[in-house]
Structure formats: structure tokens, C-alpha cells
Amino acid sequence: MYIKDGKKYNCCESVLLFVNEKLSLPGFNESNIRAASNLGGGGSGWGSLCGAINGGCQIYGLLMGPSGDESPEEFLEIKERMKEKNQIFIRAFEEKWGSCNCFDILGYDTRTPEGKRIHEERKADGTNFCGDIVRWSAKKIIELVESDPDIHVR
């Protein structure tokens, strides 16, 4: 996980911050972190789509997303192209980690008292592997973006 000034960022925020350090994402600012602050743990701890994937989706949006000034046709074309690129990352993520859903990957539900206990124990003893997922995701996105001739990073 990304840690700075005594603050430990969630999986979504961490992926954004790690990738931004390497690629200087266009338009990246504190609003992106605010938007990502509620997407850790599969969306506010709900256990759905992994926050690392949510971060990846936001990165592709920053790199390729439409501005809203395009014609309706261009708008749809840009979004379709962006989704295709993002789904390459999501497919690789699912192949690596076995699922895209937080609780499936963790193997427990942090919304329950038992799941919270397990989660806290694993964080305390270092057996929680969310940091591994975040680092892998950031590296994979950087690799995909840097090798893609259709994506131009400043």
C-alpha cells in the first residue's frame, strides 16, 4: 500500500498514486484521491470490484477518457477504445488473482465480525496480501500503458 506522511492509502488510491509517480497522469490531482477514497475494499468495504481494479479504471479514464466536448459519435468511440484497453488489464488481473471481487480474493467477508477479525489479524501479522495486489496492479498498468502505441503519456 502507498504510505506517505503517516497516512496509509487504500488499494484504489494506492494504485493511482503509484502509477502517477511513474507516469505523471494528465489531470491527476486531489480530486482523484477524494473520488478514490471510497473505493477501497471493493467499494466502501462492500467486497465487490477490487479497489486496485477501480484505480486502474480511473487511470485509463485519465489517460484516454472523453472530455465531453466530442461529438456523440466520437464520445462513444473514445469510450469503447478505452474499455477495450482497460479490459486487457482486468483480464490479466483476474488470471493472476483468480477473481475481480475483493472478498473472493481475500477469502472472507470483512462486513462480518469474523471477517473483520481475520482481516485485522492478517494485517497485523503481515499475511494480508492486498499490498502485493496493489503493487502488481500498478506495475501491470504501467507496463501496459508504456507498451501501447495508442496511449500517449506526457
Secondary structure, 3 states (H helix, E strand, C coil): CCEECCEECCHHHHHHHHHHHHHCCCCCCHHHHHHHCCCCCCCCCCCCECHHHHHHHHHHHHHHCCCCCCCHHHHHHHHHHHHHHHHHHHHHHHHHHCCCEHHHHHCCCCCCHHHHHHHHHHHHHCCCCHHHHHHHHHHHHHHHHHCCCCCCCC
